[in-house]
Amino acid sequence: MYADQVLEFALRALERFGEHGDHFRPDWDINRMVVRGEVTGLRQSGLSFEAAVGAVADDLGVDDRTVSRFISHGKS
């Protein structure tokens, strides 16, 4: 995790809290951020998107599509 990623998460979390109050799920957003960070790190090391997603999916014990959906739904 880089400081700018943590700051971005914190700002988005505050915006969501302001919009939704008690519907805010910090654990869900943190997990998305961590998974995205792992995929991004693997991509920066030279892996293709598919290979990076596959590696993270293997680590988590889920299928590739689950990781892809998890990442894509967390872009807001």
Beta strands, then each sheet from edge to edge (+ up, - down):
end
